[in-house]
């Protein structure tokens, strides 16, 4: 038997080596229902922020004279008192969904404190050519970091996001910084794999990039503590630099053009909301509409986040904010927005830790910066299964003589084992799940 084991190990060695060098293949998108079912199977323990926040439906503690939270067609939302951290109501607050451009709130949170706003950065051709919404950049000039952050947070510029990542040392380093920042503030539902929130364009799915309405509120709340961050989300109009046109050169004018905010709830905008501080919207076909924002009235600040909404989010956000201001101080909180370093969240050890609804382990990037597809884990399981089958076949071949064997004639070899069926429970969803649809950022 020892000889058989050594033979099986020798045969398995090239399989292990091959698994380590094969290119990663795209992961199949998990449908939202399957994701939520998997999320409910996390280890025992309260989710970050309190036990009630583990609910997947609407979570609220009723109070006399306070209406029920508004009904909105979004898969997840959260309403909280930003000053106290009290979560007033929520729906599936720890459910994990594709973030779209709301992920840029985390990009800014990680990079605003690190990058000198006056530093000049030249974008790569890859940054200039990125998919989706762009501010319009050229490799022929350098841009101030502050202008890039304006484009990032005002108009969701994906080319600005990639250029900022390059300024931070590259895509892989920036994504590592983003995930480290998420862990620092206890945003345990968040896994970033891009600096801009693009998903299908970058072969990302809810497996490899996700966040929650709870985490979006944590991220924006932390970001608004930084004056520069606050300025970027509050600005409505900004002059973005560009090479001067022929006409501008003749008049000795500076090149550039105006850019305008995509947050329609800021003062003077089409859906202006009284007291709006700022926020960030996002959209891809796969993620649907996402939004996070904060507003202040009468000395109190309410923060809301919503994910996977069916229409542009401003009307829904206004209803959630109105309810938050009306319910603040009257309803018993259903949980709390934890502070960075809060001991109550220390039992969570990152993606998949106790008390979270994170579904997915592993790093979002390989060393070359490409999206990880769990090749190592999946490959290892496959190799171990192959070794087990091989040992069993060799053992049977040695210890179980065929019934039809006759003296003087060699026994017939048993037929090879049938190939194992595909055990990926999500394999049948790749043609039907909206998470697999083509996406474009807003």
Secondary structure as the mmCIF struct_conf table of DSSP 4:
data_model
#
loop_
_struct_conf.conf_type_id
_struct_conf.id
_struct_conf.beg_label_comp_id
_struct_conf.beg_label_asym_id
_struct_conf.beg_label_seq_id
_struct_conf.end_label_comp_id
_struct_conf.end_label_asym_id
_struct_conf.end_label_seq_id
HELX_RH_AL_P HELX_RH_AL_P1 UNK A 2 UNK A 21
BEND BEND1 UNK A 22 UNK A 22
HELX_LH_PP_P HELX_LH_PP_P1 UNK A 23 UNK A 24
HELX_LH_PP_P HELX_LH_PP_P2 UNK A 26 UNK A 31
HELX_RH_AL_P HELX_RH_AL_P2 UNK A 32 UNK A 39
TURN_TY1_P TURN_TY1_P1 UNK A 40 UNK A 41
HELX_LH_PP_P HELX_LH_PP_P3 UNK A 42 UNK A 43
BEND BEND2 UNK A 44 UNK A 45
HELX_LH_PP_P HELX_LH_PP_P4 UNK A 46 UNK A 47
TURN_TY1_P TURN_TY1_P2 UNK A 48 UNK A 49
HELX_RH_3T_P HELX_RH_3T_P1 UNK A 51 UNK A 54
BEND BEND3 UNK A 56 UNK A 57
STRN STRN1 UNK A 58 UNK A 60
TURN_TY1_P TURN_TY1_P3 UNK A 64 UNK A 65
HELX_LH_PP_P HELX_LH_PP_P5 UNK A 67 UNK A 71
BEND BEND4 UNK A 73 UNK A 73
STRN STRN2 UNK A 74 UNK A 81
TURN_TY1_P TURN_TY1_P4 UNK A 82 UNK A 84
STRN STRN3 UNK A 86 UNK A 91
BEND BEND5 UNK A 92 UNK A 92
TURN_TY1_P TURN_TY1_P5 UNK A 93 UNK A 94
STRN STRN4 UNK A 97 UNK A 97
HELX_RH_3T_P HELX_RH_3T_P2 UNK A 100 UNK A 103
HELX_RH_AL_P HELX_RH_AL_P3 UNK A 104 UNK A 111
TURN_TY1_P TURN_TY1_P6 UNK A 112 UNK A 114
BEND BEND6 UNK A 115 UNK A 115
TURN_TY1_P TURN_TY1_P7 UNK A 117 UNK A 118
STRN STRN5 UNK A 120 UNK A 122
HELX_LH_PP_P HELX_LH_PP_P6 UNK A 123 UNK A 124
HELX_RH_AL_P HELX_RH_AL_P4 UNK A 125 UNK A 128
TURN_TY1_P TURN_TY1_P8 UNK A 129 UNK A 129
BEND BEND7 UNK A 131 UNK A 132
TURN_TY1_P TURN_TY1_P9 UNK A 139 UNK A 140
BEND BEND8 UNK A 141 UNK A 141
STRN STRN6 UNK A 142 UNK A 144
HELX_RH_AL_P HELX_RH_AL_P5 UNK A 145 UNK A 155
HELX_RH_AL_P HELX_RH_AL_P6 UNK A 158 UNK A 167
TURN_TY1_P TURN_TY1_P10 UNK A 168 UNK A 169
HELX_RH_AL_P HELX_RH_AL_P7 UNK A 171 UNK A 184
TURN_TY1_P TURN_TY1_P11 UNK A 185 UNK A 186
TURN_TY1_P TURN_TY1_P12 UNK A 188 UNK A 189
STRN STRN7 UNK A 191 UNK A 191
BEND BEND9 UNK A 193 UNK A 193
BEND BEND10 UNK A 195 UNK A 196
HELX_RH_3T_P HELX_RH_3T_P3 UNK A 200 UNK A 202
TURN_TY1_P TURN_TY1_P13 UNK A 203 UNK A 203
TURN_TY1_P TURN_TY1_P14 UNK A 206 UNK A 208
BEND BEND11 UNK A 209 UNK A 209
STRN STRN8 UNK A 210 UNK A 211
HELX_RH_AL_P HELX_RH_AL_P8 UNK A 213 UNK A 223
TURN_TY1_P TURN_TY1_P15 UNK A 224 UNK A 225
BEND BEND12 UNK A 226 UNK A 226
HELX_RH_AL_P HELX_RH_AL_P9 UNK A 227 UNK A 234
STRN STRN9 UNK A 237 UNK A 240
HELX_LH_PP_P HELX_LH_PP_P7 UNK A 243 UNK A 245
HELX_RH_AL_P HELX_RH_AL_P10 UNK A 246 UNK A 250
TURN_TY1_P TURN_TY1_P16 UNK A 251 UNK A 252
HELX_LH_PP_P HELX_LH_PP_P8 UNK A 253 UNK A 255
STRN STRN10 UNK A 257 UNK A 260
BEND BEND13 UNK A 262 UNK A 262
TURN_TY1_P TURN_TY1_P17 UNK A 264 UNK A 265
BEND BEND14 UNK A 266 UNK A 266
TURN_TY1_P TURN_TY1_P18 UNK A 267 UNK A 268
BEND BEND15 UNK A 269 UNK A 269
TURN_TY1_P TURN_TY1_P19 UNK A 270 UNK A 271
TURN_TY1_P TURN_TY1_P20 UNK A 274 UNK A 275
STRN STRN11 UNK A 276 UNK A 284
TURN_TY1_P TURN_TY1_P21 UNK A 285 UNK A 287
STRN STRN12 UNK A 288 UNK A 297
TURN_TY1_P TURN_TY1_P22 UNK A 298 UNK A 299
STRN STRN13 UNK A 300 UNK A 309
BEND BEND16 UNK A 310 UNK A 311
TURN_TY1_P TURN_TY1_P23 UNK A 313 UNK A 313
HELX_RH_AL_P HELX_RH_AL_P11 UNK A 314 UNK A 327
TURN_TY1_P TURN_TY1_P24 UNK A 328 UNK A 330
BEND BEND17 UNK A 331 UNK A 331
HELX_LH_PP_P HELX_LH_PP_P9 UNK A 332 UNK A 333
BEND BEND18 UNK A 334 UNK A 334
STRN STRN14 UNK A 335 UNK A 336
HELX_LH_PP_P HELX_LH_PP_P10 UNK A 338 UNK A 339
TURN_TY1_P TURN_TY1_P25 UNK A 340 UNK A 341
HELX_RH_3T_P HELX_RH_3T_P4 UNK A 343 UNK A 345
TURN_TY1_P TURN_TY1_P26 UNK A 346 UNK A 347
BEND BEND19 UNK A 350 UNK A 350
TURN_TY1_P TURN_TY1_P27 UNK A 351 UNK A 352
TURN_TY1_P TURN_TY1_P28 UNK A 354 UNK A 355
BEND BEND20 UNK A 362 UNK A 362
BEND BEND21 UNK A 364 UNK A 364
STRN STRN15 UNK A 365 UNK A 365
TURN_TY1_P TURN_TY1_P29 UNK A 367 UNK A 368
BEND BEND22 UNK A 369 UNK A 369
HELX_LH_PP_P HELX_LH_PP_P11 UNK A 370 UNK A 370
STRN STRN16 UNK A 371 UNK A 371
HELX_LH_PP_P HELX_LH_PP_P12 UNK A 372 UNK A 372
BEND BEND23 UNK A 374 UNK A 374
HELX_RH_AL_P HELX_RH_AL_P12 UNK A 375 UNK A 399
TURN_TY1_P TURN_TY1_P30 UNK A 403 UNK A 404
TURN_TY1_P TURN_TY1_P31 UNK A 407 UNK A 408
BEND BEND24 UNK A 409 UNK A 409
HELX_LH_PP_P HELX_LH_PP_P13 UNK A 410 UNK A 422
TURN_TY1_P TURN_TY1_P32 UNK A 425 UNK A 426
HELX_RH_3T_P HELX_RH_3T_P5 UNK A 427 UNK A 429
TURN_TY1_P TURN_TY1_P33 UNK A 430 UNK A 432
HELX_RH_3T_P HELX_RH_3T_P6 UNK A 434 UNK A 436
BEND BEND25 UNK A 437 UNK A 437
#
